[in-house]
Amino acid sequence: MKKIEAIIKPFKLDDVREALGEIGISGMTVSEVKGFGRQKGHTELYRGAEYVVDFLPKVKLELVVNDDDVERSIEAITKSAHTGKIGDGKIFVTAVERIVRIRTGEENEEAI
């Protein structure tokens, strides 16, 4: 099992969720986050004063999938989140040792 974390542009969330749904991935956690990478921040004007916005709004998706679904999930996220512009995001994949569903006690693949 693998945990996939994807940082994407907020307006791409519905496209990514739909693309993952089409390949049978239904469960995920979504968080509103802020950050920056190579794109750094940008300067804005507010009430005549200029200031730098260092952290840009992003959305972080977290999903745990079986090893067989990792490549299809990455492909779905990549295709649906892609704009071709700086700040499209990143995908991180890490191994998951154990999952326990609190309600039933089911573990690992049964708990996904």
N, C-alpha and C positions, 0 to 999 in steps of 0.2 A: 504494500500500500504506500501511496505517496501523497504528500500534502502539496498542493499547488497554491501559491500566493501570487496574485497578479495585481500590479498597480497600473490603473488605466485612467484615462480622462473620464470625468463624470458623465458627460453626454453620451458615452459609448456603452454605459452599463446595460441598457435594455437590449442593445444589439448582441452583447456578449452573453447575457442571460438566455436570450432566444437561441443563439448558436449552440450553447451548451445543452439546452433543452432538446434540441434536434438530435443530438447524439446520445440522449438518455441520461444526462447528468442533471439532477434536479436539486440536490441539496448544496447550499453554499452559505457562507457568512459574508456579509457586505458591511464595510465600515467606511465612513467618510474620514479621510486623512489629509494631511498637508505635507508637502515636501518639495524637494527640487533635486535635479540631477544636473546634467550638462546645460539645460536651458536656464539655469540660475533663477532669478526672479525677474521682475519688471518694475518700472517706475510708473506711479500713478499720481494724478493731481487731485487733491481734496481741499476744497475751500481755499484755493490759491496757493496751497503749500504742496510741494513735491515730496513724495516719500517712496521708499523702495519696499515692494512686496517680495519678501524673501521666500516664503513658503506658498506654493501654489496648491489649489484644491485638487485632490485626486480621490479615487475610489479604490479601496483594497478588497479584492475578492479572495476568499480562502475556501478551498474545497479539498476533500480527501477522496481519492479514487483508487480503484484497483490498479495494479501495475499495467494491466492490459489496456486501460483507458487513458493512460498518461499522454501518449503522443497525440491521440485524437483530441483530447482536451486542450492541449497546448496549441494545436493547429486551429481549433475553433476560436480560442481566445485571440490568437495572433491575427487571424483573418478578419474577425469582427471588430477588433479594437484598433486596427491599423488605419491611420489617416495619411501617413507619409510625412508628417511634420514632426518637429522636435517635441518631445514630451509624450509620445505615444505610450510609454510605460515599460515595465519589465515584468518577467515571469520568473519565479523562484520555485524550484522543486526540491523537496526534502523527503527523506524516508520517515515513515511512521512505524513505530514499533508496536503500538497497541492502541486499540480503541475500545471503550466500554460505553454502551448505551445505559445511562443511569436508570431509566424507567424499567427496563427489562433485564438488565444484566448481560445482554448479548454482547459478544466481543468480536473484534476485528471485522472481517468482510460482512458478517451478519449485522453489525452495528452501523455500517455505512448506510 
